[in-house]
Amino acid sequence: MAHLVCQHLEDVSRDALSEHRKLIKKFVRKRNGVYALYRKDKLYYVGLAKSLSSRLKQHLRDRHSGSWDRFSAYLTIGNQHLKELESLILRISQPGGNKQKGKFPNSEDIGPLFARQVREFNKYKEGLLFGKKIKKPKSLLKGSGIRRMKLRAWYKGRKYRALLLKNGHVKYNGRDYPTPSAAAAKVVKGAVNGWIFWKYLRSPGEWVSASHLRD
């Protein structure tokens, strides 16, 4: 199974960077990772670096030099998700030494959607209390999880595309199939669970099994 953090070094004294410089350099030199600086056991600063040894050495002289006394380092495999990992930590912990708040440029903020559906729900409940005829919000309708959306699947090295319709049918290769399994069977030329075979885009960059729509 793929993993992100491969090694870590936690709660080390700042003094170790000078007293055991060569030893620490041996472990973290030119290594990708996220690090944390602490002041009296309180998180002060979080950062990322493609060379942790150089970055920690830099913090002994820069504007943070007198603001921390211990550090932790988390070595990662590659740096593909390093920036997002740093942003996640910053948004959760909000260290005092960081000026910037972490950003997720490819992430969809679903807060406004949640807020809108809460307002719809409250309006609907208020209508029930006072005998008003208010249409039931779509988010409360049975089967509201299934909506028209694009599907895709990989089979024997080839990508297949389809469309999930509001009635639960699947349109594939110009034809309408009554179930995802029927459409998938056409692809593999045999019986297959279409809800697992087909994937849909649940969030930017995240394709998951269509079976999640039935939960």
C-alpha positions, 0 to 999 in steps of 0.5 A: 500500500502506498504511503506518504510519510516514510520516516519521522523525527519528533520532539528534538532539541534545537541544540541538537542542530549544532551539537549533532549537526552531522548526525541529523544531516545524515538523516534529513539532508536533501529529504522532502518533508514537513517540519514543525517548530515548537516553543515550550511545547506549543506549536509555533510554526509549520513549513515544508522543504525539499531539503529539511536540513537546509531549512532547519539550519536557515531557521537558526538565523532568520526571523524565527530564530529566537522563537523556537526551542524544539522541532519535529520532522516528517520525511515523505516519499516524493513531494507530490502532495507536500504543499497540500499537506502543509496547507492542511496542517496550517488550516487546522493548527493555525500556528502563530509564526505562520503569516500565510493560511494554507490554500487548496487551489484544486479543492471545492468549498462545499460550505455554501452548498451545505449552508443553502441546504440547511436554509432549505431544510429550515424553511421546509420544517417551518412550513410544516409547523404553520401549515404552509405548502412548501415543496420538499427540498431535493436533498431530502427526497428519496434517491436524491443521491442519483442525478445525471452525471458522467461515469467512467471505467477502465477495463483491460487498459482501455477507458470507457465512458457512460452517463448515469441518468436521473431515473437510474438508467445508464447511457453507454455508446448511444444506448440506454441500459436499465441498470449500471450492471447491464451497461457494464456487462456490455463492456466486459461481455459478461456478468459484472456489478455495474455499481462497482465497475463504474466510477463517478467524480465525487470531488475534483480529482477523486473518482469513486465507485458509483455504489457510493450513490446508493448509501 
